[in-house]
């Protein structure tokens, strides 16, 4: 296996040409690279738990957890460690190997709540699962503390292109997002970073977001591709459902640009048939979120996913396959 396909010097024009390739040809190209760099029979199963729900001061236009929107989300304080570990054990028993904890915070503050999260990270890590967190903006010191506690990955999505970003969020900047990702990278924690389609963006915005991800010095180890789930009470409540072919095109393009990265089929999966999900796997998706909820939106159950895996001949990827070292080796060689 060579590393000639792993590049960080993509131009926007190159990505646009790739993105606009006839769909079946694009999927074939992506599937070929996926087979070269990954075990196509393996899909990483991740579980996401909202450990602190609602009441967020941000104004992300898609998010029902923003305090300023009137949605059906009930504000809940930070969960107890015991409750979180019980949920993590259930997820592990159901075949999940990565456990992600999400808190509706704008940024991490150095207080007792952060200390409690560090304790949760230690507990889940001791269970033999990869631990991921998504807690908002992080300083370098906070990222180091999470790493010391055993954090494996940190999720902080770009959401959209830099050009479209201010249409979706005004309470923080695109550069704030990039700074947090840099702090995570410096701490030696795996980076999980992707975006959402269906926010009212153009195809050019999607291409530019992929360009930002694919030109990072080391590609994110995980790139979630989310389809907007319109929630009543949010500014994007009336947006149309994303077409499955748009999801397949995004996944295939991400796979070609970042061959060794985990490309994650994330929000919006509950609306997809097994056949549509199979197309996404063929196009290069090799990670999913499982469990009944994805933060505050519905998600297929573990039982449904197990039946799909059996039908498609897929199996859950084992925890702690060191993609971090592999990716660095490929980029630096």
Phi, psi and omega in degrees: 000123178268180178240017185294340182273347182266109185229152173239016185245028180296141172266158177301321181296319178297317181293322178298317179297319179294311182302325183269007175299143175311136195304314183294323177294319179297316180296321178298315179299315181294316181297323180294316178292321179301316180295326182289323188256345186222161172276107187290349177274351183256136172230128179285127179257120183244147175239135182243125179241131175278106184272345174212116193247135172073176177074020184280143182277353179286166179240033179307121191294343182263352197257122179286354181272354178292129185298333186282348180259146179264098182235180181275004181285126176273131178291129179229136180290171180304130181293161175281150181304318183299320179295318181295316182293326177295318179293319179297321179296319178297318180296318179297316180298331182273000175108004179281139181243350175234132182241119183249132180249125181247134176236134182281072177242151173287317178208163177282135175248146180280086182215189183295327179297319178295320177300322179293322177295319178302321178295320177297317180301314179301316183296316181290322178299320180293342178279354179088018176255152171287129181258130177236148174229151169224105191233009184093205185288146183230144169274169179298320181295319179295321177297320179295319179297319178296319179298317179297328180284348178111013179296132181265320185218153175231129179262128176207096187282150173283334182076305184205194179284162177300323183292326184267349191303316184292345175283341185253322184220133176242352186273357169204166185257167176298320180295328174301317180298313182296325179295318177299317179299322178295320179295321178296315181297317180298327182281357179080019179265142179296138183263127174244113187208123178213221182197186183235135172250151184103013181271007185094011180281164175269171174297325177299322178297319179296318179297318181291324176296315177298325178297317178300316181293315187281350179253009170295143183308320170238125181301148172305139179291338179219133179235101176284134172250110183256142168258133181305133169255102184296128182245130179303132179102344177264158180300337182259019184301330184265003180296147181284152176298139179291136179290141181303325182291331175292320178296315180298318180297317179296316181296314181297318180295316178300321180295319180291319182290325185228075191301328186261000181282149170285121177257118192256125173279110192245235186301145181099353184292333182297336179272358184263140173286168176300321180298319179292320177295322178300321176299320179294319177296319179297324181284353174124359176292134178220030177203142178222160166265135180237166183109168189287337183227148174242093191058266183239008180243154183298155180213148178302150181282163178303320182297317178298317181293322178298320178295320178295317180300317180297316181298318185268357180072034180257159177220151179293137177288141179288154180289155173062033165286119194280080178290337181298307181297321182297312182297317180298318180300318182292322182286322186278337184294000000 
